[in-house]
């Protein structure tokens, strides 16, 4: 599983669950179920990273969620 944040939501327009990977520009996937959308997002992330490496494009480090303490 990747360490990139995945935002999962239902899209009425698409009639499907959408899994968006905001740290990787344009990387998203969809599926009929949440599980399918997440699985497809993992495949999309792998393909995004592979393509970026092939073209020598920069690959951002996963940011993850940062907690701030007062």
matplotlib code that plots the C-alpha trace (Angstrom):
import matplotlib.pyplot as plt

x = [0.0, 1.3, 1.8, 0.2, -3.1, -6.2, -9.4, -12.5, -15.9, -19.1, -19.6, -23.2, -21.9, -19.8, -22.2, -19.2, -16.8, -13.8, -10.4, -8.3, -4.5, -3.9, -0.2, 0.2, -1.2, -4.0, -3.8, -7.3, -9.4, -13.0, -15.0, -18.5, -17.6, -15.2, -13.0, -12.8, -12.0, -9.2, -7.8, -7.8, -6.2, -3.3, -2.8, -3.0, -0.4, 2.0, 1.5, 1.9, 5.2, 6.5, 5.7, 7.3, 10.5, 10.5, 10.3, 12.6, 9.8, 10.0, 8.3, 6.9, 7.6, 4.3, 3.4, 1.0, -1.0, 0.9, -0.4, 0.3, 0.6, 0.2]
y = [0.0, 3.5, 6.2, 8.9, 10.4, 9.1, 11.1, 8.9, 10.3, 9.5, 11.3, 11.7, 13.0, 9.8, 7.4, 5.9, 6.2, 8.4, 8.0, 11.2, 11.3, 15.0, 14.8, 13.2, 15.7, 14.2, 10.8, 9.4, 6.3, 5.2, 2.1, 0.8, 0.3, 2.1, -1.0, -1.1, 2.6, 2.2, -0.8, 1.1, 4.1, 1.9, 0.7, 4.4, 5.4, 2.7, 3.7, 7.4, 6.8, 4.5, 7.1, 9.9, 7.8, 7.0, 10.7, 11.9, 13.9, 14.9, 12.5, 14.2, 12.6, 11.4, 14.1, 12.1, 13.8, 16.1, 16.7, 20.0, 20.2, 23.4]
z = [0.0, -0.8, 1.7, -0.4, 0.9, -0.9, -0.7, -1.3, -2.2, -4.1, -7.4, -8.5, -11.8, -12.4, -10.6, -8.9, -5.9, -6.8, -5.2, -5.6, -4.9, -4.4, -4.0, -7.4, -10.0, -12.0, -10.2, -9.5, -10.0, -9.6, -8.8, -8.2, -4.5, -2.1, -2.0, -5.8, -6.0, -3.5, -5.3, -8.6, -6.9, -5.8, -9.4, -10.6, -8.1, -9.3, -12.9, -12.1, -10.3, -13.1, -15.7, -13.7, -13.3, -17.1, -18.0, -15.2, -13.6, -10.0, -7.5, -4.4, -1.0, 0.7, 3.1, 5.2, 7.9, 10.2, 13.7, 15.4, 19.1, 21.1]

ax = plt.figure().add_subplot(projection="3d")
ax.plot(x, y, z, "-o")
ax.set_aspect("equal")
plt.show()
